[in-house]
Amino acid sequence: MTLASTPTRLPFWQRFFFAIPVIGWVAKDLVFGDKNNIWFALIAFVSLWMSSALVFGLPGLYLPALALVPVIFVVLLCITWS
């Protein structure tokens, strides 16, 4: 008789994040799914951004870019940290 390894339980913040209806489903698929899913998520992100530019005009193009400034700032800090 062999012992089956018990699956490790995810931390609370990951379970909470993965429980968010649309964003969590995509994130869970990116983490635990196929490695090509990142390309599908990037294409969906760019398509939504361009669709918002078509629907809302220039504010639909500029406001998501403005919202991504803190993300890029953190990425730059992470790059320079190491």
C-alpha positions as a printed Julia matrix, in Angstrom:
82×3 Matrix{Float64}:
   0.0    0.0     0.0
   1.4    3.38   -0.96
   0.77   6.66    0.71
  -0.73   9.35   -1.44
   0.67  12.8    -0.95
  -1.92  15.23    0.26
  -2.25  18.37   -1.81
  -1.01  21.5    -0.13
  -3.65  24.05    0.68
  -3.26  27.45   -0.94
  -2.74  30.49    1.29
  -5.8   32.56    2.14
  -4.87  35.47   -0.12
  -4.55  33.15   -3.15
  -7.86  31.43   -2.41
  -9.49  34.84   -1.99
  -7.97  36.2    -5.22
  -8.88  33.09   -7.22
 -12.49  33.38   -5.96
 -13.01  36.73   -7.75
 -15.35  35.87  -10.66
 -13.54  36.9   -13.86
 -10.07  38.03  -12.81
  -9.56  35.1   -10.45
 -10.61  32.56  -13.06
  -8.1   33.91  -15.56
  -5.38  34.1   -12.89
  -6.03  30.51  -11.77
  -5.88  29.35  -15.37
  -2.59  31.21  -15.83
  -1.04  29.73  -12.69
  -2.28  26.14  -12.92
  -3.2   25.8   -16.61
  -1.35  25.55  -19.87
   1.74  27.74  -20.31
   0.34  29.27  -23.53
  -2.54  30.85  -21.62
  -0.44  33.93  -20.88
  -0.59  34.85  -24.57
  -4.38  34.51  -24.61
  -4.62  36.72  -21.52
  -2.35  39.37  -23.07
  -4.36  39.38  -26.3
  -7.58  39.73  -24.3
  -6.1   42.6   -22.28
  -4.95  44.51  -25.36
  -8.27  43.85  -27.1
 -10.23  45.21  -24.15
  -7.97  48.26  -23.99
  -8.41  49.01  -27.68
 -12.17  48.41  -27.42
 -12.36  50.95  -24.61
 -10.51  53.41  -26.87
 -13.09  52.82  -29.61
 -16.04  53.2   -27.25
 -14.84  56.05  -25.01
 -12.35  57.8   -27.29
  -9.09  59.2   -26.0
 -10.0   58.88  -22.3
 -10.46  55.15  -22.92
  -6.92  55.05  -24.23
  -5.25  57.3   -21.66
  -6.9   56.27  -18.39
  -5.8   52.59  -18.46
  -2.26  53.76  -19.28
  -2.44  56.16  -16.35
  -3.68  53.36  -14.11
  -0.71  51.16  -15.15
   1.88  53.74  -14.05
   2.17  52.3   -10.49
   2.51  48.79  -11.93
   5.37  49.84  -14.18
   6.94  51.69  -11.25
   6.91  48.48   -9.18
   8.33  46.53  -12.13
  11.17  49.02  -12.44
  11.86  48.76   -8.72
  11.94  44.97   -8.95
  14.34  45.12  -11.89
  16.72  47.48  -10.14
  16.46  45.69   -6.78
  18.49  42.67   -7.91
